[in-house]
C-alpha cells in the first residue's frame, strides 16, 4: 500500500490528480456563477413582463410576495427534515448505546463469575428488581381489596 502510494507520488500521478481536481472545482464554480446569473436574468425578465402587463408596483408586490412565500416554504421544509433527521439520529444513538452496553456486559461477565461474589453479584440486582415489582403489585389499593374509603 505504501509502496504504491510512493510510486504514484514519484511518477507525478498525485500532482496530475490534484490538477484535475482543481480544474474541476474551478469549472463547477464558474458554471454555478453562470447559473445564478441566468436565474437572475430570468427573474428580471419575468418582472419586466409582469410590469408591462399589470403595472410596476403590482408586479413588484407580487414578486415580493412570491419570494417571501418561497422563503417560508423552504424554512418549513428545512424544519421538518431537521426534526426527522434528529429523531433518526436519536434512534440510532439509542441502538448503539444498547449494543455497547450489551457488549460491555458480555465482556465483564466472565470476570464477575470468576470473582469472589460470583453469581450472587449478577443475581442480586435482578432479584431486587423482581422483589420491588412484586411489592408494587401487591401494595396497589383497589376496590376489591377493601382498602378504599368506607
C-alpha positions in Angstrom: 0.0 0.0 0.0 2.7 2.4 1.0 4.9 1.4 -1.9 2.1 2.1 -4.5 1.4 5.4 -2.8 5.1 6.4 -3.0 5.3 5.2 -6.6 2.2 7.3 -7.6 3.8 10.3 -5.8 7.1 9.8 -7.6 5.6 9.3 -11.0 3.6 12.6 -10.8 0.2 11.0 -10.7 -0.6 12.7 -7.5 0.1 16.1 -9.0 -1.9 15.3 -12.1 -4.9 14.2 -9.9 -4.6 17.4 -7.8 -4.6 19.5 -11.1 -7.7 17.6 -12.3 -9.5 18.2 -9.1 -8.6 21.9 -9.1 -9.7 22.3 -12.7 -13.0 20.6 -12.0 -13.6 22.8 -8.9 -12.9 25.9 -11.0 -15.2 24.7 -13.8 -18.1 23.9 -11.4 -17.7 27.2 -9.6 -17.8 29.1 -12.9 -20.8 27.1 -14.0 -22.6 27.8 -10.7 -22.0 31.6 -11.1 -23.3 31.4 -14.7 -26.4 29.6 -13.5 -27.1 32.2 -10.8 -26.7 35.0 -13.4 -29.1 33.2 -15.7 -31.6 32.8 -12.9 -31.3 36.5 -12.1 -32.0 37.4 -15.7 -34.9 35.1 -15.9 -36.4 36.6 -12.8 -35.7 40.1 -14.2 -37.4 39.2 -17.5 -40.4 37.8 -15.6 -40.6 41.1 -13.6 -40.4 43.2 -16.8 -43.2 41.1 -18.4 -45.4 41.3 -15.3 -44.7 45.1 -15.0 -45.8 45.6 -18.6 -49.0 43.6 -18.1 -50.0 44.6 -14.5 -48.0 47.7 -13.7 -44.7 48.1 -11.9 -46.0 48.4 -8.3 -48.3 45.4 -8.6 -45.5 43.3 -10.3 -43.0 44.3 -7.5 -45.5 43.4 -4.8 -46.3 40.1 -6.5 -42.7 39.2 -6.8 -42.0 40.2 -3.2 -45.0 38.0 -2.0 -43.8 35.1 -4.2 -40.3 35.2 -2.9 -41.5 35.6 0.7 -43.7 32.6 0.2 -40.8 30.6 -1.3 -38.6 31.5 1.7 -41.3 30.4 4.2 -41.8 27.1 2.3 -38.0 26.5 2.3 -37.8 27.1 6.1 -40.8 24.8 6.9 -39.3 22.0 4.7 -35.9 22.5 6.4 -37.5 22.3 9.9 -39.4 19.1 9.0 -36.3 17.5 7.6 -34.2 18.6 10.5 -36.6 17.1 13.0 -36.8 13.8 11.1 -33.0 13.7 11.0 -32.8 14.4 14.7 -35.2 11.6 15.5 -33.3 9.2 13.3 -30.0 10.1 15.0 -31.6 9.7 18.4 -32.9 6.2 17.5 -29.5 5.3 16.1 -27.7 6.6 19.2 -30.1 4.6 21.4 -29.5 1.5 19.4 -25.7 2.0 19.5 -25.7 2.6 23.3 -27.8 -0.6 23.8 -25.3 -2.5 21.7 -22.3 -1.0 23.6 -24.0 -1.8 26.9 -24.7 -5.4 25.9 -21.1 -5.8 24.7 -19.7 -4.4 27.9 -21.9 -6.7 30.0 -20.8 -9.7 28.0 -17.2 -8.7 28.3 -17.4 -8.3 32.1 -19.5 -11.4 32.6 -16.5 -13.9 32.9 -14.7 -11.6 35.4 -17.8 -11.3 37.6 -18.5 -15.1 37.5 -14.9 -15.8 38.4 -14.8 -13.2 41.2 -15.4 -13.7 44.9 -19.2 -12.9 44.8 -19.6 -14.8 41.5 -23.2 -15.5 40.5 -24.6 -13.6 43.5 -23.1 -10.4 42.1 -25.1 -10.8 38.9 -28.3 -12.1 40.5 -28.7 -9.6 43.4 -29.8 -6.6 41.2 -32.2 -8.8 39.2 -33.7 -10.2 42.4 -34.1 -6.7 43.9 -35.9 -5.5 40.8 -38.2 -8.6 40.8 -38.9 -8.1 44.6 -39.8 -4.5 44.0 -42.1 -5.3 41.2 -43.9 -7.9 43.4 -44.1 -5.4 46.2 -45.7 -2.8 44.0 -48.1 -5.3 42.5 -49.3 -6.4 46.0 -49.4 -2.9 47.5 -51.8 -1.4 44.9 -55.1 -0.4 46.5 -58.2 -1.5 44.6 -61.9 -1.5 45.1 -62.0 -5.3 45.6 -59.2 -5.2 48.3 -61.3 -3.3 50.9 -58.6 -0.5 51.2 -60.9 2.1 49.7 -62.9 4.7 51.7 -65.8 3.4 53.9 
